[in-house]
Amino acid sequence: MQAIPGHLRLATSDLRRRPLRTSLCILGVALSTTLLLGTVSLHSGYVRALDSTIERMGYQVLVTAKGCPYEAASLVMRGGNVPMYIDETTFDTILDNPDVLEATRLFMQGMEAGDANRLMVFMGVDERFRSLKPWMTLQRGSWFSGDASEEAILGYNAASILGLNVGDRLSVGPAHRPVTIHGVFDRSGTQDDGMIFLPLPFAQELFDRQGKLTGVGVRLKSLDRVQPFLEKMFNLPSVQAITMTQFRSTVVQFVATSRILLMLSALVASLIGALGVLNAMTMSVSERLREFGLMKAVGASAGDLFGLTLLETGCLGLLGAFLGIVMTSLGGWVLESALRQVVPFVPPGRLIAVDAASVGGAIVAALLLAVAAGLYPAPRAARVQPAAILRQTA
């Protein structure tokens, strides 16, 4: 055991003598580790955030106007402007369905905040909304005083961004009508945190869409009755229904396809990193043949030199892996910000959360690649002939 620190110092001596070459080699391994770890963490984090968002929707089926159901579902989940409407009478038809346990009317509109240069998302809701989402508790203030009252309740993030509190005034809608902030919801960790909630009749009047809804959220008495319910919705004119499970499956399939492309990129990056280690170690062994000859002349075996070379490549792999883990942890939010700009639907919450399993896998992968790259120069170091080397350098 006492020989281990000595072997480690000896193995890293050339790494310290060639700081530029060593740094470039470690950086190559770190970049491949970052891409690999980021890809694995992004997939698991995306699916975890998506599942959490769907679970917190409060309903299992979304009924909207005919069109692309997945687009409508993603718009509702991320707080976008849904340009399709259904008649409010459809809600009564849905409630009459014996398979329905609860349902809520949804009216969503988004508009730019003007001088603030941001999007304000308004959600017209009724009392049934609170029944479907009992975890949406008021941090301060109270529920609307009436269905047509010109009042608003802010989501947790919306209140923070707008800098408003209970009793303050806010201009809303195309006509910039002033409303009174009547309450602020506590943090829910979903898209609801960024919304401005209005009484449903007032929201419909505000955007001149009386009698119209952007969707109906439905919770069924039993999940076994999903298919019969969907068939009944299919028979209604200008209406379509999609389950949150169907939406999840479609999104996860899309993410899985993207993951394959990213994994291929990570594989290419890993091979490039391994070639960098191979090149650095080949040069290192070539430069140190006399040193290896002297070591063998004073008693070092071929196995000692072979192991010493592999230990050096392993150090490069480990250092690159640790640097890659740090880069992934610190730079994950940059990738998340970019994804939210280009991907149609990105659920709220942290997407790239590095866990112990993925970190362990990344370290093992980097170490194995580095050691594999050292299998070429290591035998060359082990086969060195002391007499021939000493004659050449005499």
Backbone torsions as a table, in degrees:
resi	resn	phi	psi	omega
1	MET	NA	-33.7	-179.0
2	GLN	-68.3	-21.2	-178.9
3	ALA	-77.9	-16.8	-176.0
4	ILE	-62.6	-48.7	178.2
5	PRO	-59.4	-37.2	178.8
6	GLY	-65.4	-45.3	177.1
7	HIS	-60.9	-38.8	-178.7
8	LEU	-67.2	-41.9	177.7
9	ARG	-63.7	-40.0	179.1
10	LEU	-67.1	-39.7	-178.7
11	ALA	-68.0	-32.4	-177.1
12	THR	-96.1	2.2	-177.9
13	SER	-63.2	-41.9	179.9
14	ASP	-71.8	-30.1	176.9
15	LEU	-62.6	-37.1	179.4
16	ARG	-75.1	-29.3	-179.7
17	ARG	-74.1	-24.4	-178.2
18	ARG	-120.1	69.9	-173.2
19	PRO	-62.7	-38.1	-178.2
20	LEU	-67.2	-48.6	179.6
21	ARG	-62.5	-42.1	179.1
22	THR	-63.3	-42.9	-178.3
23	SER	-64.1	-42.7	179.2
24	LEU	-64.9	-38.8	179.1
25	CYS	-65.7	-45.9	178.7
26	ILE	-62.9	-39.0	179.1
27	LEU	-63.4	-39.2	177.4
28	GLY	-61.6	-44.2	177.5
29	VAL	-65.2	-39.0	-178.8
30	ALA	-64.4	-41.0	-179.5
31	LEU	-65.8	-41.7	178.0
32	SER	-66.1	-37.8	177.3
33	THR	-65.4	-40.7	179.0
34	THR	-61.0	-44.9	-179.5
35	LEU	-65.7	-42.7	-179.9
36	LEU	-66.5	-49.8	-178.4
37	LEU	-66.2	-39.7	178.3
38	GLY	-63.2	-39.3	179.5
39	THR	-65.0	-47.4	-179.4
40	VAL	-65.1	-44.7	-178.6
41	SER	-67.5	-36.8	-179.9
42	LEU	-64.6	-43.7	-178.8
43	HIS	-63.2	-50.8	-178.4
44	SER	-65.8	-39.2	179.0
45	GLY	-67.2	-38.7	179.6
46	TYR	-64.0	-47.9	-179.5
47	VAL	-63.4	-40.1	179.4
48	ARG	-64.2	-43.8	179.5
49	ALA	-67.7	-37.4	178.3
50	LEU	-64.2	-45.2	179.0
51	ASP	-62.0	-41.0	179.7
52	SER	-64.5	-40.9	-179.9
53	THR	-65.3	-44.4	-179.3
54	ILE	-65.1	-41.0	179.0
55	GLU	-61.5	-34.2	-177.6
56	ARG	-88.9	3.7	176.5
57	MET	-66.7	-33.6	178.1
58	GLY	93.4	-11.6	178.8
59	TYR	-138.0	160.4	-175.5
60	GLN	-101.2	-23.4	-177.1
61	VAL	-130.4	138.5	175.6
62	LEU	-114.8	122.5	177.6
63	VAL	-102.5	123.8	-178.5
64	THR	-135.5	179.8	174.9
65	ALA	-70.6	155.9	-179.4
66	LYS	-62.2	143.7	-176.6
67	GLY	157.4	-145.7	176.2
68	CYS	-87.2	109.4	-176.2
69	PRO	-64.6	-34.3	-177.7
70	TYR	-72.0	-34.3	175.8
71	GLU	-65.6	-44.0	179.4
72	ALA	-62.1	-42.3	-179.7
73	ALA	-64.1	-42.2	-179.5
74	SER	-67.0	-36.1	178.3
75	LEU	-65.0	-42.5	179.3
76	VAL	-65.4	-39.8	-176.2
77	MET	-71.9	-32.3	-177.5
78	ARG	-99.8	-2.7	178.0
79	GLY	82.6	42.6	179.3
80	GLY	-98.5	174.2	-179.0
81	ASN	-86.5	110.8	-178.8
82	VAL	-86.6	114.5	-174.7
83	PRO	-87.5	21.5	-177.9
84	MET	-125.9	146.0	-175.3
85	TYR	-135.5	151.3	173.1
86	ILE	-123.8	156.1	179.3
87	ASP	-69.7	143.7	-178.3
88	GLU	-66.2	-20.9	178.1
89	THR	-64.5	-22.2	177.8
90	THR	-62.1	-31.9	-179.7
91	PHE	-61.2	-42.4	179.0
92	ASP	-64.6	-37.4	178.4
93	THR	-63.9	-40.8	179.3
94	ILE	-66.2	-41.2	179.8
95	LEU	-63.5	-30.8	-179.7
96	ASP	-73.2	-12.0	-179.4
97	ASN	-70.5	127.1	-176.2
98	PRO	-66.4	-16.2	-179.3
99	ASP	-84.1	-8.7	-174.3
100	VAL	-88.5	127.5	175.2
101	LEU	-88.7	-50.7	179.1
102	GLU	-146.1	155.1	176.9
103	ALA	-151.6	152.3	178.6
104	THR	-136.6	144.1	177.4
105	ARG	-84.4	139.7	-178.9
106	LEU	-125.6	132.6	174.3
107	PHE	-135.6	107.4	-173.8
108	MET	-115.5	134.4	176.5
109	GLN	-142.4	145.3	176.5
110	GLY	-126.3	147.7	177.7
111	MET	-154.6	151.8	179.4
112	GLU	-67.7	146.7	-178.2
113	ALA	-85.5	9.0	175.2
114	GLY	73.0	-113.9	-175.2
115	ASP	-62.6	-23.2	179.6
116	ALA	-80.6	-12.9	177.0
117	ASN	55.7	48.0	177.1
118	ARG	-147.6	166.7	-178.1
119	LEU	-95.9	128.1	172.9
120	MET	-102.3	128.9	-178.9
121	VAL	-109.5	121.8	-178.6
122	PHE	-105.1	138.0	177.9
123	MET	-127.1	114.1	175.0
124	GLY	-83.2	123.9	-175.0
125	VAL	-133.6	165.0	176.2
126	ASP	-122.3	-173.5	-178.0
127	GLU	-63.1	-29.4	-178.9
128	ARG	-64.8	-24.4	178.4
129	PHE	-58.8	-41.0	179.9
130	ARG	-68.6	-30.9	178.9
131	SER	-69.1	-36.5	-179.3
132	LEU	-78.3	-23.5	-179.1
133	LYS	-127.9	71.9	-177.1
134	PRO	-65.4	-19.2	179.0
135	TRP	-76.1	-11.3	178.0
136	MET	-79.2	86.7	-178.2
137	THR	-100.2	151.7	179.9
138	LEU	-82.4	124.7	176.0
139	GLN	-72.3	-38.2	176.6
140	ARG	-155.4	159.8	-177.2
141	GLY	82.6	-161.3	-177.0
142	SER	-147.4	174.3	179.7
143	TRP	-70.1	166.4	-178.5
144	PHE	-54.1	143.6	179.2
145	SER	-79.0	-15.6	179.1
146	GLY	-167.1	162.0	-178.1
147	ASP	-65.3	-30.6	-177.4
148	ALA	-108.3	11.4	-177.5
149	SER	-69.0	142.6	-179.5
150	GLU	-87.5	72.5	-176.3
151	GLU	-132.9	161.4	179.3
152	ALA	-138.8	147.8	171.5
153	ILE	-119.1	128.3	-174.9
154	LEU	-95.8	142.6	168.8
155	GLY	-69.0	163.3	-174.6
156	TYR	-57.2	-48.5	-178.6
157	ASN	-70.1	-37.6	179.7
158	ALA	-61.1	-41.9	179.2
159	ALA	-63.8	-38.4	-179.7
160	SER	-69.3	-43.2	-177.6
161	ILE	-69.3	-43.8	-178.5
162	LEU	-77.3	-17.7	-180.0
163	GLY	67.7	37.0	-176.4
164	LEU	-114.3	156.3	179.2
165	ASN	-136.5	174.2	179.8
166	VAL	-56.7	131.6	-179.7
167	GLY	96.7	-16.9	178.0
168	ASP	-74.6	166.9	-178.6
169	ARG	-112.5	146.8	-180.0
170	LEU	-140.9	133.7	177.1
171	SER	-86.2	127.8	-175.1
172	VAL	-132.3	159.9	174.3
173	GLY	77.3	170.8	-179.9
174	PRO	-58.1	-32.5	-178.8
175	ALA	-89.1	0.4	179.4
176	HIS	54.8	50.0	179.4
177	ARG	-76.8	137.3	-178.8
178	PRO	-77.7	134.6	174.8
179	VAL	-125.6	158.2	179.1
180	THR	-98.4	132.4	176.1
181	ILE	-72.2	116.1	-174.7
182	HIS	-101.3	-11.1	-179.7
183	GLY	-177.0	166.9	177.2
184	VAL	-135.7	125.5	178.7
185	PHE	-74.0	151.9	172.9
186	ASP	-74.7	164.3	-178.8
187	ARG	-63.1	132.2	178.2
188	SER	-113.8	-15.7	-178.7
189	GLY	76.5	17.0	179.1
190	THR	-125.3	-176.3	179.5
191	GLN	-64.9	-17.6	179.7
192	ASP	-63.6	-23.1	-178.8
193	ASP	-64.0	-24.7	-177.4
194	GLY	-99.9	7.8	-174.3
195	MET	-99.4	160.4	173.5
196	ILE	-112.5	113.8	-175.2
197	PHE	-92.5	136.8	179.2
198	LEU	-129.0	154.7	171.3
199	PRO	-59.3	136.3	-173.2
200	LEU	-54.1	-51.6	-179.6
201	PRO	-59.8	-38.8	179.7
202	PHE	-66.7	-40.6	179.6
203	ALA	-64.2	-40.3	178.9
204	GLN	-64.5	-41.8	178.0
205	GLU	-66.7	-39.0	-177.1
206	LEU	-60.2	-38.7	-178.1
207	PHE	-104.4	15.4	176.4
208	ASP	56.1	46.2	178.3
209	ARG	-130.6	50.6	-179.6
210	GLN	-61.1	134.7	178.1
211	GLY	77.1	10.6	-178.0
212	LYS	-117.1	148.9	176.2
213	LEU	-130.6	152.1	173.2
214	THR	-91.4	-15.5	177.8
215	GLY	-179.0	168.2	174.7
216	VAL	-131.1	122.3	176.3
217	GLY	-89.7	130.8	-172.7
218	VAL	-125.2	130.8	169.9
219	ARG	-110.8	126.5	-176.0
220	LEU	-91.6	159.3	178.0
221	LYS	-68.1	-32.3	179.4
222	SER	-148.8	138.7	178.1
223	LEU	-67.4	-18.5	176.9
224	ASP	-66.6	-16.2	-177.2
225	ARG	-99.8	15.1	-178.4
226	VAL	-64.2	-49.0	-175.6
227	GLN	-63.8	-46.4	175.9
228	PRO	-58.9	-37.5	179.0
229	PHE	-65.6	-42.8	179.3
230	LEU	-62.5	-38.3	179.0
231	GLU	-64.5	-38.4	177.5
232	LYS	-67.8	-38.3	178.0
233	MET	-66.4	-32.3	-179.7
234	PHE	-64.2	-30.4	-178.9
235	ASN	-79.4	-11.5	178.0
236	LEU	-79.5	141.5	-179.6
237	PRO	-70.3	138.9	173.1
238	SER	60.9	24.8	-177.9
239	VAL	-131.0	143.2	173.9
240	GLN	-136.5	158.6	-179.8
241	ALA	-135.4	143.5	177.3
242	ILE	-138.1	137.6	177.0
243	THR	-84.4	151.9	177.2
244	MET	-65.0	-27.2	176.5
245	THR	-66.7	-41.8	177.1
246	GLN	-62.6	-43.0	179.6
247	PHE	-62.4	-43.9	179.6
248	ARG	-60.7	-45.0	-178.1
249	SER	-60.4	-42.3	-179.3
250	THR	-65.7	-44.8	-179.1
251	VAL	-66.0	-41.9	-179.3
252	VAL	-64.3	-37.4	176.7
253	GLN	-63.2	-41.3	177.4
254	PHE	-63.0	-43.9	-179.9
255	VAL	-65.6	-36.8	179.3
256	ALA	-64.8	-38.4	176.9
257	THR	-63.8	-44.7	178.1
258	SER	-63.3	-34.9	-179.3
259	ARG	-64.0	-37.7	179.2
260	ILE	-61.2	-43.9	178.9
261	LEU	-63.7	-41.6	179.0
262	LEU	-67.0	-37.0	179.2
263	MET	-66.6	-36.8	175.6
264	LEU	-62.8	-41.1	176.9
265	SER	-63.5	-41.0	178.4
266	ALA	-64.3	-36.6	178.2
267	LEU	-64.2	-44.2	178.2
268	VAL	-61.9	-44.4	179.2
269	ALA	-62.5	-37.5	179.1
270	SER	-66.3	-40.1	177.8
271	LEU	-64.7	-39.3	177.4
272	ILE	-63.9	-41.7	177.3
273	GLY	-63.0	-40.4	178.5
274	ALA	-65.6	-38.6	177.0
275	LEU	-64.4	-34.4	176.3
276	GLY	-64.0	-42.4	177.0
277	VAL	-64.7	-42.9	179.2
278	LEU	-59.3	-46.1	-179.4
279	ASN	-63.6	-44.9	-179.1
280	ALA	-63.9	-41.8	-177.7
281	MET	-73.3	-34.2	176.6
282	THR	-63.0	-43.5	177.2
283	MET	-65.3	-39.9	-179.1
284	SER	-62.7	-44.7	-179.8
285	VAL	-65.5	-41.0	179.7
286	SER	-61.5	-38.1	-178.6
287	GLU	-76.1	-18.2	-172.6
288	ARG	-114.5	19.6	-178.7
289	LEU	-60.1	-40.1	179.2
290	ARG	-64.0	-40.8	178.5
291	GLU	-62.7	-42.3	178.8
292	PHE	-66.6	-37.2	178.0
293	GLY	-62.4	-42.7	178.0
294	LEU	-63.7	-41.5	179.9
295	MET	-63.3	-39.2	179.8
296	LYS	-71.0	-33.0	-179.6
297	ALA	-67.1	-29.3	-178.8
298	VAL	-96.2	11.0	171.4
299	GLY	122.6	-6.6	179.1
300	ALA	-69.8	137.4	179.5
301	SER	-88.5	168.6	176.9
302	ALA	-61.3	-36.4	178.0
303	GLY	-65.3	-35.9	178.0
304	ASP	-63.0	-45.4	-178.9
305	LEU	-69.1	-37.4	177.1
306	PHE	-62.1	-48.2	-179.9
307	GLY	-65.8	-35.9	179.9
308	LEU	-63.7	-40.7	179.2
309	THR	-67.6	-42.4	178.1
310	LEU	-66.4	-33.8	177.1
311	LEU	-64.0	-37.5	178.4
312	GLU	-66.1	-43.9	178.3
313	THR	-65.8	-36.0	177.4
314	GLY	-63.5	-36.9	177.3
315	CYS	-62.9	-40.9	177.2
316	LEU	-61.6	-42.8	179.6
317	GLY	-64.2	-44.1	-179.0
318	LEU	-66.7	-44.3	179.6
319	LEU	-62.7	-41.3	177.7
320	GLY	-65.1	-38.4	179.4
321	ALA	-65.1	-45.0	-179.8
322	PHE	-63.8	-40.3	177.4
323	LEU	-65.2	-39.5	178.2
324	GLY	-63.9	-37.5	177.8
325	ILE	-64.5	-43.5	178.2
326	VAL	-63.4	-42.5	179.8
327	MET	-63.5	-39.4	179.1
328	THR	-67.1	-43.2	-178.2
329	SER	-65.8	-41.7	-176.7
330	LEU	-81.4	-32.6	-175.5
331	GLY	-97.4	2.4	-178.3
332	GLY	-60.4	-36.6	-177.7
333	TRP	-67.4	-27.2	177.4
334	VAL	-66.1	-45.5	178.4
335	LEU	-64.7	-39.6	178.4
336	GLU	-61.3	-43.1	179.0
337	SER	-61.6	-40.9	179.1
338	ALA	-66.2	-40.6	179.7
339	LEU	-62.5	-40.7	-178.4
340	ARG	-66.5	-18.3	178.6
341	GLN	-86.0	-29.0	-171.0
342	VAL	-114.0	-24.2	-177.7
343	VAL	-88.5	134.2	-176.5
344	PRO	-56.6	-41.1	178.8
345	PHE	-135.9	121.1	174.5
346	VAL	-126.6	116.7	-177.6
347	PRO	-65.8	153.5	177.4
348	PRO	-68.0	161.4	-179.7
349	GLY	104.9	173.6	-178.6
350	ARG	-76.3	125.3	-177.5
351	LEU	-94.1	-40.8	-178.1
352	ILE	-104.9	91.9	178.6
353	ALA	-115.2	107.5	-176.0
354	VAL	-73.8	119.6	179.1
355	ASP	-107.3	173.7	-174.2
356	ALA	-64.5	-38.7	-178.0
357	ALA	-64.5	-46.0	-179.2
358	SER	-68.7	-35.9	177.0
359	VAL	-63.4	-46.5	178.4
360	GLY	-59.6	-42.7	178.8
361	GLY	-63.8	-39.8	179.5
362	ALA	-65.4	-40.8	179.4
363	ILE	-64.5	-45.4	179.9
364	VAL	-62.5	-43.0	-179.5
365	ALA	-62.8	-44.9	-179.7
366	ALA	-65.4	-39.8	-179.5
367	LEU	-66.0	-43.6	-179.6
368	LEU	-65.2	-41.8	178.6
369	LEU	-63.1	-42.8	-179.7
370	ALA	-64.8	-44.6	-179.9
371	VAL	-65.3	-40.0	177.5
372	ALA	-61.0	-38.1	177.8
373	ALA	-67.0	-24.8	-179.6
374	GLY	-84.7	-3.7	-178.3
375	LEU	-72.4	-15.4	175.8
376	TYR	-85.8	-51.5	-178.6
377	PRO	-74.1	-24.9	-177.2
378	ALA	-62.5	-46.6	177.5
379	PRO	-62.1	-32.8	178.3
380	ARG	-63.8	-40.6	176.9
381	ALA	-66.1	-36.5	-178.2
382	ALA	-71.4	-29.2	-175.9
383	ARG	-87.9	1.6	-176.1
384	VAL	-59.0	137.3	179.1
385	GLN	-101.6	113.6	-175.7
386	PRO	-56.2	-44.0	-175.6
387	ALA	-64.4	-43.3	-178.8
388	ALA	-66.4	-40.4	-178.8
389	ILE	-67.5	-42.3	-178.0
390	LEU	-68.8	-34.0	176.3
391	ARG	-65.4	-39.7	-178.3
392	GLN	-65.9	-31.6	-174.8
393	THR	-100.4	1.3	-178.0
394	ALA	-69.3	NA	NA
